[in-house]
């Protein structure tokens, strides 16, 4: 059941119909577009969707599929039923083209051995036209739509005679025309022409009596007349009689052909119907391609589990403008059946509602829908909507009365397989009374087990959704900082109307807004304020969650790499141990064999001194060569011998020095009395001159190279760095030089770990530390953008650094 009768217009499905008609090639498919109806037959819906999905592949990847001559020949077939009536040459020509297209379509579908299009092939199964029909049409009608000469021997004979007579007639007229032109009766630019089906000569009006004959016509100016000379009367009559005879023979042939196809009219009707379906399904496939529409997972039970759904008409409009539609994701199931959407005006609530209604209606009309292909869509028996108003002066219905009339229909017809959509629930009357009635209606709709979506601003409905089983809150997200709608539906919490914020943005006087807050009361103001703060906090935490998820992926990747490395090392260790064991076993076996051989030789020689001595020496050599374990050479690091080449002269700015008794070397940056400022690596320090020794540049370079090499040999524990790293750095209270050092180390770690955004807390004060930090960060090419934190989270006292 659908309510109201204007449902298609309210949802915009009438526009979808028009677009489908435009995509059809002929009236055949357009008639099917008019027959589209809402259905809850799951098997039928599945079949229609799969047919369209298959044809979508054909449109995209099969350019050789027939796409012309989808002609509507149904009137011709109706006329052919009448006994004694013959179709015309043009009508037979259209029928010939249509049957050729039908045969091409069937041939395309049947030649696919891989069975890529099973549902389209199933549709083509019952279609079959007796081969004699297209053969007869081909034999009689040529490719210009005329009856062939070979259609009958009589026709061929007649046409040969006509050609012969016309040739003789033209020859005689050419002779007369030539003579008249020589006499100056006819201008040179005029030639033979036809009037009334007879060949005539154009001649100047003043000379018309100089040629005997019959005047058939004259020019508009009257200066030229068209005369049939008397001497060719008989020849022209002969040609006309032959033409009449030809016409009678053609009619006879066409009548015979009409009688021949009359017994096959039902077959031809099925073929035309098949062509109409092809045209219709192709139009649906073309629209699906324009919408990026797909076939979701179809469920027999009521269910809405949609991901990235787009309003079809909005998608088409935005595509032309080069914009994209913010997709809608929503889930309604047995646990949460009714969604209460709240949020500011112009925030997208009505668009979300119409998207739900139009997409569900399209699916149950057999059309592919614009959403993610992994979405799941159920089938509903009833679809009720209350969008806009149905106020009527004739029926004495106000806006609120029209809403209540719709609610009455909803309550009567709602069941577990009903989907209802209500826009601005309860509006049109006093808010307190409207809210109470809306709450009572919502209770009954919830008891009926129906599914639905309701748009509202009423706080009591938001509270009810939070406390009632089967109901769930939803909010259209709104940027509270810039006061702009985001058009994103968030399920699980109510939305704020942002009435005061929008009024402030528009420029309403502050005292008016303050008085309005006082009149509203603290409870409602605090409720709206809490919703706004929750929205801001949720956005902050979602950003942090994104950062955490990125870090978790990196940790998981490193853990996988570590596990793979450990597994490989363990396998190599086992292999080495096994190889060593095998080698030891072989050596032991050889040793035993050699010992046994030696003992046998001693026994055979009866322990004579010289042979026994030789056998023992041979055994000792084997032990030294084979059984002696190979020494393991371990490279033990030698302690570095620090050799410093001293340099003569006094220490000055730029000198290379080392601290006495230590291996540390550095460069003198400045001298301040008995102290010297030296740079050791990235550090600066003040040291007494008496503790410094001047060294050569060669010594300084060698020492710094060694020191640069040392960190490379030490691994960096990325897991430990990632666990201990925080994207938040607090440098409040630190001196400038110390703070810059902290920022450098913090920034280096962030780049190493791949953090996209950093947060530096420096405090407000006079802004000196903030300016110092930002000027320093501008020197990093990796910094993309710097900005103040949100006012609620520190404002100018915190710098947000975004990495390129």
Secondary structure, DSSP 8 states (H G I E B T S, - for coil): -EESTTHHHHHTHHHHHHHHHHH-SSHHHHHHHHT------HHHHHHHHHHHHHHHHHHHH-TTS--S-----HHHHHHHTSTT----HHHHHHHHHHHHHHHHHHHHHHT-TT-TTHHHHHHHTT----HHHHHHHHHHB-TTSSB-GGG-HHHHHHHHHHHHHHHHHHHHHHHHHHHHHHTTSS-TT---EEETTEEEEEEEGGGGGGS-EEEEEE-TTSSEEEEEEGGGHHHHHHHHHHHHHHHHHHHHHHHHHHHHHHTTHHHHHHHHHHHHHHHHHHHHHHHHHHHT-B--EE-SS--EEEEEE--HHHHHHHHHHT-----EEEEE-SSEEEEEEE--TTSSHHHHHHHHHHHHHHHTTT--BSS-TT-EE---SEEEEE-S---BTTTTB-HHHHHHHHHHHHHHH--TTEEEEESSTT-SS-HHHHHHHHHHHHHHHHHTT-EEEEE---HHHHHHHHHSTEEEEEEEEEETTTTEEEEEEEETS-----HHHHHHHHT--HHHHHHHHHHH-HHHHHHHHHHHHHHHHHHHHHHHHHHHHHHHHHHHHHHHHHHHHHHHHHHHHHHHHHHHHHHHHHHHHHHHHHHHHHHHHHHHTTT-HHHHHHHHHHHHHHIIIIIS-----------------B--S---TT-EEEETTS--EEEEEEEETTEEEEEETTEEEEEEGGGEEEE-HHHHHHHHHHHHHHHHHS---HHHHHHH--SEEE-TT--HHHHHHHHHHHHHHHHHHT-SEEEEE---TTSHHHHHHHHHHTT-TTEEEEEE--GGGTGGGEEEEEE-
